[in-house]
């Protein structure tokens, strides 16, 4: 569900920075959005590795642990691969061509007559 676009610029203390993008859809209100994250990999003083997620220049919680809807603050959020929200919006705004409905023609046969082929 992530799209790894390659290493980004290393920040202070980070051993690696990877950009990941996700699309989100709220199952409560239907709101959809997309967000890119810089995933910074760090090593603490004891040698343990940890990851920081940075979005729009701020450290944020992992998008994979209990995402919150930006519209209704709901937590029933589906995580999708990037581009899914944009493609759904594009499809919703495209003109749909539906043929005009007309009368339904059905052959008439008297009661008891053999069905028409």
TORKOL-4160 file (C-alpha; in steps of 0.2 Angstrom, whole numbers, padded with zeros to 4 digits, m for minus):
117
<pt num="1" X="0000" Y="0000" Z="0000"/>
<pt num="2" X="0015" Y="0012" Z="m0001"/>
<pt num="3" X="0024" Y="0019" Z="m0015"/>
<pt num="4" X="0042" Y="0021" Z="m0011"/>
<pt num="5" X="0049" Y="0034" Z="m0022"/>
<pt num="6" X="0067" Y="0033" Z="m0017"/>
<pt num="7" X="0079" Y="0041" Z="m0003"/>
<pt num="8" X="0076" Y="0059" Z="0001"/>
<pt num="9" X="0089" Y="0071" Z="0009"/>
<pt num="10" X="0096" Y="0065" Z="0025"/>
<pt num="11" X="0091" Y="0075" Z="0040"/>
<pt num="12" X="0101" Y="0077" Z="0056"/>
<pt num="13" X="0103" Y="0060" Z="0065"/>
<pt num="14" X="0093" Y="0050" Z="0051"/>
<pt num="15" X="0102" Y="0035" Z="0043"/>
<pt num="16" X="0090" Y="0035" Z="0029"/>
<pt num="17" X="0075" Y="0045" Z="0022"/>
<pt num="18" X="0062" Y="0037" Z="0011"/>
<pt num="19" X="0046" Y="0045" Z="0004"/>
<pt num="20" X="0030" Y="0035" Z="0005"/>
<pt num="21" X="0013" Y="0041" Z="m0001"/>
<pt num="22" X="m0004" Y="0034" Z="0004"/>
<pt num="23" X="m0022" Y="0037" Z="0000"/>
<pt num="24" X="m0035" Y="0037" Z="0013"/>
<pt num="25" X="m0054" Y="0035" Z="0012"/>
<pt num="26" X="m0066" Y="0037" Z="0027"/>
<pt num="27" X="m0079" Y="0024" Z="0029"/>
<pt num="28" X="m0089" Y="0035" Z="0040"/>
<pt num="29" X="m0091" Y="0051" Z="0030"/>
<pt num="30" X="m0084" Y="0046" Z="0013"/>
<pt num="31" X="m0070" Y="0060" Z="0013"/>
<pt num="32" X="m0054" Y="0055" Z="0004"/>
<pt num="33" X="m0037" Y="0062" Z="0004"/>
<pt num="34" X="m0019" Y="0058" Z="0000"/>
<pt num="35" X="m0003" Y="0062" Z="0009"/>
<pt num="36" X="0016" Y="0059" Z="0006"/>
<pt num="37" X="0027" Y="0056" Z="0021"/>
<pt num="38" X="0046" Y="0056" Z="0023"/>
<pt num="39" X="0050" Y="0041" Z="0033"/>
<pt num="40" X="0066" Y="0045" Z="0043"/>
<pt num="41" X="0076" Y="0030" Z="0050"/>
<pt num="42" X="0086" Y="0033" Z="0065"/>
<pt num="43" X="0096" Y="0024" Z="0078"/>
<pt num="44" X="0095" Y="0029" Z="0097"/>
<pt num="45" X="0110" Y="0029" Z="0109"/>
<pt num="46" X="0107" Y="0011" Z="0114"/>
<pt num="47" X="0108" Y="0006" Z="0096"/>
<pt num="48" X="0089" Y="0003" Z="0093"/>
<pt num="49" X="0082" Y="0008" Z="0077"/>
<pt num="50" X="0066" Y="0019" Z="0076"/>
<pt num="51" X="0056" Y="0028" Z="0062"/>
<pt num="52" X="0049" Y="0045" Z="0062"/>
<pt num="53" X="0035" Y="0050" Z="0050"/>
<pt num="54" X="0036" Y="0068" Z="0043"/>
<pt num="55" X="0022" Y="0076" Z="0034"/>
<pt num="56" X="0022" Y="0094" Z="0028"/>
<pt num="57" X="0038" Y="0097" Z="0039"/>
<pt num="58" X="0030" Y="0091" Z="0055"/>
<pt num="59" X="0033" Y="0074" Z="0064"/>
<pt num="60" X="0017" Y="0065" Z="0064"/>
<pt num="61" X="0010" Y="0048" Z="0070"/>
<pt num="62" X="0012" Y="0033" Z="0059"/>
<pt num="63" X="m0001" Y="0034" Z="0045"/>
<pt num="64" X="m0003" Y="0015" Z="0047"/>
<pt num="65" X="m0008" Y="0016" Z="0066"/>
<pt num="66" X="m0026" Y="0022" Z="0068"/>
<pt num="67" X="m0027" Y="0035" Z="0055"/>
<pt num="68" X="m0040" Y="0049" Z="0058"/>
<pt num="69" X="m0052" Y="0057" Z="0045"/>
<pt num="70" X="m0048" Y="0075" Z="0042"/>
<pt num="71" X="m0066" Y="0079" Z="0039"/>
<pt num="72" X="m0076" Y="0070" Z="0053"/>
<pt num="73" X="m0062" Y="0064" Z="0065"/>
<pt num="74" X="m0068" Y="0046" Z="0063"/>
<pt num="75" X="m0056" Y="0031" Z="0064"/>
<pt num="76" X="m0064" Y="0019" Z="0052"/>
<pt num="77" X="m0052" Y="0024" Z="0038"/>
<pt num="78" X="m0046" Y="0013" Z="0023"/>
<pt num="79" X="m0028" Y="0015" Z="0018"/>
<pt num="80" X="m0026" Y="0013" Z="m0001"/>
<pt num="81" X="m0011" Y="0015" Z="m0013"/>
<pt num="82" X="m0007" Y="0032" Z="m0019"/>
<pt num="83" X="m0017" Y="0039" Z="m0033"/>
<pt num="84" X="m0034" Y="0031" Z="m0029"/>
<pt num="85" X="m0042" Y="0046" Z="m0022"/>
<pt num="86" X="m0037" Y="0057" Z="m0037"/>
<pt num="87" X="m0043" Y="0044" Z="m0049"/>
<pt num="88" X="m0060" Y="0042" Z="m0041"/>
<pt num="89" X="m0062" Y="0061" Z="m0041"/>
<pt num="90" X="m0058" Y="0061" Z="m0059"/>
<pt num="91" X="m0070" Y="0048" Z="m0063"/>
<pt num="92" X="m0084" Y="0057" Z="m0053"/>
<pt num="93" X="m0081" Y="0073" Z="m0064"/>
<pt num="94" X="m0081" Y="0064" Z="m0081"/>
<pt num="95" X="m0096" Y="0066" Z="m0091"/>
<pt num="96" X="m0106" Y="0049" Z="m0092"/>
<pt num="97" X="m0115" Y="0045" Z="m0108"/>
<pt num="98" X="m0130" Y="0034" Z="m0105"/>
<pt num="99" X="m0141" Y="0030" Z="m0119"/>
<pt num="100" X="m0159" Y="0037" Z="m0118"/>
<pt num="101" X="m0172" Y="0025" Z="m0112"/>
<pt num="102" X="m0185" Y="0020" Z="m0124"/>
<pt num="103" X="m0200" Y="0009" Z="m0124"/>
<pt num="104" X="m0197" Y="m0009" Z="m0121"/>
<pt num="105" X="m0204" Y="m0020" Z="m0135"/>
<pt num="106" X="m0210" Y="m0037" Z="m0131"/>
<pt num="107" X="m0218" Y="m0049" Z="m0143"/>
<pt num="108" X="m0236" Y="m0052" Z="m0139"/>
<pt num="109" X="m0243" Y="m0070" Z="m0140"/>
<pt num="110" X="m0261" Y="m0075" Z="m0136"/>
<pt num="111" X="m0264" Y="m0086" Z="m0121"/>
<pt num="112" X="m0260" Y="m0104" Z="m0125"/>
<pt num="113" X="m0251" Y="m0100" Z="m0141"/>
<pt num="114" X="m0233" Y="m0107" Z="m0144"/>
<pt num="115" X="m0219" Y="m0095" Z="m0139"/>
<pt num="116" X="m0211" Y="m0085" Z="m0153"/>
<pt num="117" X="m0193" Y="m0089" Z="m0157"/>
